[in-house]
Amino acid sequence: MKLAAAQIECRPADIPGNMALHLDAIAAARAAGAELIVFPELSLTDYLGDPDTAALARPRDGPELRRLAEAAGSAMASVGFIEAGEDGRVYNSQALLSNGRCLHVHRKVNLPAYGQLRETLSYAPGRGVVPAALPNGWSAATLICADTWNPALPWLAAIQHAGLLIVPTASSVDAVGGDFDNPGGWDLNLRHTAMTYGLPVVMVNHCGQRNGFRFWGGSRILDAMGRELARAGEAAGLVLAELSRDAVDRARVQLPTIRDADPMLIGAELQRILSERRT
């Protein structure tokens, strides 16, 4: 499968302007033969510290996502948006679009409330990690930014035999604060996840400076050994790489972390820990 990481420089709260950036990137990626084009977290609205969710939230079957799904054609596009849920709540979501329809939506589970980040004030948390079956025979799980920093969530994706991990992010240099090295932390985080689980990763970040955020770019594609196949710089751009399912299978034979996982043990231990806390 040929992947494209579409590192676009979004426009704050400008859905029409961001739609144009998406359509241009989808056209360029499809022309280069990409089967999957991944955009950053909340790419349709930009990542906003205090979003006007009443004005910016869209249902997953709204006209903007339908238009992008049509533009994707037989390819797939992973797009970030503020979701107006059917339950009346608002979510930080990533939609997988193809052939004019929405195939899958992941709602961000691990909402950060530290450093410059206050997502718990704007969004409700998602309640699951479910891989999506892709039309080309692959399967992909999506984890949005801070989701990948909760070790249980990549594990949940891996034990459900996802063949690819899609990681849209909005990582700025100063987001966490103090001496925390965001770019260096992502290097460790992504390589560890890919290598430990034999799980290729496409991570796509924002770029540019706005609204107090200094986005550092660095979007990349890693193979199942944790090796970097392609990486973007700090500016807007499109990077591409190919993945092989045979290579994924070989990586998981050499390091059989998923095969040797014991979810029943983890479940039993969690029940024990919760029981002890209640008593």
C-alpha positions in Angstrom: 0.0 0.0 0.0 1.3 3.4 -0.9 0.7 6.1 1.8 0.8 9.8 1.7 1.3 12.1 4.8 -0.3 15.4 3.9 1.3 18.0 6.2 -0.8 21.0 5.4 -0.6 24.4 7.1 -4.2 24.8 8.2 -6.1 28.1 8.6 -7.7 28.7 12.0 -11.4 28.1 12.0 -11.5 28.5 8.2 -13.3 25.4 6.9 -13.6 26.6 3.3 -9.9 27.5 3.2 -8.9 24.2 4.7 -11.2 22.3 2.4 -9.2 23.8 -0.5 -6.0 22.6 1.1 -7.4 19.1 1.5 -8.6 18.9 -2.1 -5.3 20.0 -3.5 -3.4 17.5 -1.3 -5.8 14.7 -2.2 -5.4 15.4 -5.9 -1.5 15.5 -5.7 -1.4 12.3 -3.6 -3.7 10.4 -6.0 -1.6 11.6 -8.9 1.5 10.1 -7.2 -0.4 6.8 -6.7 -1.2 7.0 -3.0 -4.0 4.7 -1.8 -4.3 6.4 1.6 -3.8 10.1 2.3 -3.6 11.1 6.0 -4.1 14.6 7.3 -3.3 16.1 10.8 -5.6 16.1 13.8 -8.6 18.5 13.4 -7.3 19.4 9.9 -10.7 20.7 8.7 -10.8 23.4 11.4 -7.1 23.7 12.5 -6.1 22.8 16.1 -7.6 25.6 18.2 -7.0 26.1 21.9 -10.6 27.4 22.5 -12.7 26.3 19.5 -16.1 27.6 18.8 -17.6 24.1 18.6 -21.1 25.4 18.1 -20.0 27.0 14.8 -17.4 24.5 13.7 -18.8 21.0 14.6 -20.0 18.9 11.7 -21.8 15.5 11.6 -19.9 12.7 10.1 -22.3 12.7 7.1 -22.0 16.5 6.6 -21.4 18.1 3.2 -17.7 18.8 3.8 -16.8 15.2 4.6 -19.0 14.0 1.7 -17.1 16.3 -0.7 -13.7 15.0 0.5 -14.9 11.4 0.3 -15.9 12.0 -3.3 -12.5 13.6 -4.0 -10.7 10.6 -2.6 -12.4 8.3 -5.2 -11.1 4.8 -4.9 -8.3 6.0 -2.6 -8.9 6.7 1.1 -8.5 10.0 3.0 -8.1 10.3 6.8 -9.4 13.7 7.9 -9.6 15.4 11.3 -12.8 17.3 12.2 -14.8 18.5 15.2 -17.7 16.0 15.2 -21.2 16.9 16.2 -22.2 13.5 17.7 -25.7 12.1 17.4 -25.8 12.1 21.2 -25.5 15.9 21.4 -21.9 15.8 22.5 -18.8 17.1 20.6 -15.8 15.0 19.8 -12.3 15.4 18.5 -12.6 12.9 15.6 -10.8 11.5 12.6 -12.8 10.2 9.7 -11.7 7.6 7.1 -13.3 8.5 3.7 -13.5 6.8 0.4 -15.7 6.5 -2.7 -18.1 9.2 -1.5 -18.7 7.8 2.0 -17.4 7.7 5.5 -15.9 4.2 6.3 -15.0 4.8 9.9 -14.6 7.4 12.6 -12.3 7.4 15.6 -13.1 9.7 18.5 -10.1 10.8 20.6 -10.0 8.9 23.8 -7.1 10.5 25.8 -8.0 14.2 25.9 -5.1 16.2 27.4 -5.5 18.8 30.1 -1.9 19.9 30.8 0.6 22.5 29.5 -1.1 24.5 26.8 -3.7 21.9 26.2 -7.3 22.1 27.5 -9.2 19.6 25.3 -11.4 18.4 28.2 -13.1 21.8 28.2 -14.2 21.4 24.5 -14.7 17.7 23.7 -16.2 14.6 25.2 -13.8 11.5 25.2 -14.2 8.7 22.8 -14.9 5.2 24.3 -13.1 2.7 22.1 -10.3 1.7 19.8 -11.7 -0.3 16.8 -9.6 -1.0 13.7 -11.3 -0.4 10.3 -11.2 -2.9 7.5 -9.9 -1.1 4.4 -11.2 -1.7 0.9 -7.7 -2.9 -0.2 -7.6 -5.7 2.3 -5.5 -4.0 5.0 -6.9 -3.0 8.4 -6.0 0.3 10.2 -6.5 1.6 13.6 -6.5 5.4 14.4 -5.1 7.0 17.5 -5.2 10.7 17.7 -2.1 12.4 19.1 -2.2 12.0 22.9 -4.0 8.6 22.5 -0.6 7.2 21.6 0.9 8.3 24.9 -1.5 6.1 26.8 0.4 2.7 26.5 -2.9 0.7 26.7 -4.3 2.2 23.6 -1.6 1.2 21.0 -1.8 -2.2 22.7 -5.5 -2.4 22.1 -5.0 -1.6 18.5 -2.2 -4.2 18.1 -4.0 -7.1 19.7 -6.9 -6.6 17.4 -4.4 -7.2 14.5 -4.4 -3.8 12.9 -2.0 -3.8 10.0 -1.4 -0.1 10.2 -1.6 2.7 12.8 -2.8 6.1 11.7 -1.7 8.8 14.0 -2.9 12.4 13.2 -1.4 14.9 15.6 -1.2 18.5 16.6 2.1 18.7 18.4 3.7 22.0 19.1 7.1 22.7 20.6 5.8 24.2 23.8 2.6 22.2 24.3 3.7 20.3 27.4 6.1 22.9 28.7 9.2 22.7 31.0 12.0 20.6 29.7 9.8 18.2 27.8 11.1 17.6 24.3 8.1 17.1 22.1 9.9 16.2 18.8 12.3 13.9 20.6 9.5 12.3 22.5 7.6 11.5 19.3 10.7 9.9 17.9 10.9 7.5 20.8 7.1 7.0 21.1 6.5 6.1 17.4 9.5 3.9 16.9 8.8 2.0 20.1 5.2 1.4 19.0 6.0 0.3 15.5 8.9 -2.0 16.5 7.3 -3.5 19.6 4.1 -4.6 17.8 5.3 -4.9 14.2 2.9 -2.2 13.5 3.6 0.4 10.7 2.8 3.9 11.6 1.8 7.0 9.6 2.0 10.1 11.8 0.9 13.5 10.4 1.5 16.7 12.3 0.6 20.4 11.8 3.2 22.9 10.7 3.6 26.7 11.0 3.0 29.1 13.9 -0.4 30.5 15.0 -2.6 31.1 18.1 0.4 30.6 20.4 1.2 27.1 19.0 4.6 26.4 17.3 3.9 23.3 15.2 7.1 21.6 14.2 5.9 19.3 11.4 8.0 16.1 11.2 5.2 14.0 9.7 6.6 10.5 8.9 5.9 6.9 7.9 7.5 4.0 9.7 7.6 0.4 8.7 6.9 -2.7 11.0 10.5 -2.7 12.2 10.3 0.9 13.4 12.5 2.1 10.5 11.7 5.5 9.1 10.7 5.4 5.4 9.9 9.1 4.9 9.8 12.3 6.9 8.6 15.8 6.3 10.4 18.9 7.4 8.9 21.9 9.2 7.1 23.3 6.2 3.9 22.1 4.4 4.5 19.2 2.1 3.5 15.7 1.0 5.7 12.7 1.8 5.1 9.2 0.4 6.2 5.6 1.2 5.1 2.0 0.4 4.3 -0.7 2.9 4.2 -4.4 2.4 1.9 -6.8 4.3 4.6 -9.6 3.8 7.1 -7.3 5.7 4.5 -6.8 8.4 4.1 -10.6 8.8 7.8 -11.2 8.9 8.3 -8.5 11.6 5.6 -10.2 13.7 7.2 -13.6 13.4 10.6 -12.3 14.4 9.3 -10.4 17.4 5.9 -12.1 18.3 4.7 -9.5 20.8 1.1 -9.7 19.6 1.1 -13.5 19.4 2.4 -13.7 23.0 0.0 -11.1 24.4 -2.3 -12.4 27.1 -5.5 -10.2 27.3 -7.2 -12.6 29.7 -4.3 -12.0 32.2 -4.5 -8.2 31.8 -8.3 -8.4 32.3 -8.0 -10.5 35.4 -5.3 -8.3 36.9 -7.4 -5.1 36.2 -10.4 -6.7 38.0 -8.1 -7.6 41.0 -6.7 -4.1 41.2 -10.1 -2.4 41.0 -11.5 -4.8 43.6 -8.6 -4.0 46.0 -9.1 -0.3 45.5 -12.8 -0.6 46.3 -12.0 -2.4 49.6 
